Amino acid sequence: MTASAAVLAEQIRTRLAGYERHFQGVFEEYFERLDATFDAPAFSRFAPECLGLLREQSLRGGKRMRVALLHEAARLVTAEPVAGLDEAAVSIELFQTHALVHDDIIDDSPTRRGGPTTYYAYRDRLPGHPQAALGLALLAGDLALALSQQVLLDSKAAPAVRLAMLEVQVRAASATFVGQIADMERDFTALPDEDVLHDVADYKSARYSVLAPLELGLLAAGAQPAAFAGELRRYARLVGISEQMRDDHQDLFGDATAMGKPTGTDLRDGRRSYTVRALLAAELTVAERSLVESALGDRACTAETVAAVREIAYRRGVERKLRSDMRRHAELASAEAARWRPRWREESVAFFAHMPLWSIDRLPAADGS
């Protein structure tokens, strides 16, 4: 890493930490106000419990990268304080909570961010009532979605800006749901094309995790993101693909303790992730392919088998290929952001240009090659 890149990396870390600290306080205050004003029947025990589970899921952590992108998007336009950013950040993270709750139902995941998922929390609270636990978890995710939209309606931003922000969030939600459907469809294909995986990453995550924060931040700062729709979409898609590759890479090669969830989940679930696809497309011996295919979709697959598949992936260059592919997409995203320099503030353009590369540079060095 060059000296200038190291300086930029440190600046990104500092700014992310600042956004995270600020937002944690904002989010906690939001839930405190919501607890005091939550409209539910007086007799209901389940409704406040549902809100409590959403609060626990929401405040448990996460990178808050969407919040950072939102603030930096506003700073592309102005360094002055901007009304409505905190509400937009809460909206983004409530939608993320919705997505995680439903993801964990779809994937039957017991843990998330080092704690129980909302679905499994309900299963523990309602033993012997699996259908009720499933229904309440679904409704918890739906409530998070509705709250994510309501917070924009209550924003301090001007009425026209609030409406435009709400439109961004609704469109992002619609794209995400289509992406979830496509994600499930992808796993019915033995070996999907890489373009299929790129489209799933775009719809399922990039449009709400990258594009929506960009658009919301620009709207709050008084810009019109529709005028730059093409370049914002290109940047978001490239970042989304690179980050999805990173997540898929970590699912097999990451540290389970650091991630707060076990490795090998995609393998056990039979998901055609970037990592699994690269494994299936690699030149394997008959014995190696037999091991990979026997593990794929086996929910009882042991940690030892996952470790054996990981060693095959290292040996056959799969880990190296994934790193190369994610860096290539990060570099393309960086080049896209660099073209914003004539129009927007240099400090934040530099953030968007370096952030995708910084994310890849944070990956631990490969230990199996």
Secondary structure, 3 states (H helix, E strand, C coil): CCHHHHHHHHHHHHHHHHHHHHHHHHHHHHHHHHHHHCCCCCCCCHHHHHHHHHHHHHHCCCCCHHHHHHHHHHHCCCCCCCCCHHHHHHHHHHHHHHHHHHHHHHHCCCEECCEECHHHHHHHHCCCCHHHHHHHHHHHHHHHHHHHHHHHHCCCCCHHHHHHHHHHHHHHHHHHHHHHHHHHHHCCCCCCCHHHHHHHHHHHHHHHHHHHHHHHHHHHCCCCHHHHHHHHHHHHHHHHHHHHHHHHHHHHHCCHHHHCCCCCHHHHHCCCCHHHHHHHHCCCCHHHHHHHHHHCCCCCCCHHHHHHHHHHHHHCCHHHHHHHHHHHHHHHHHHHHHCCCCCCCHHHHHHHHHHHHHHHHCCCCCCCC
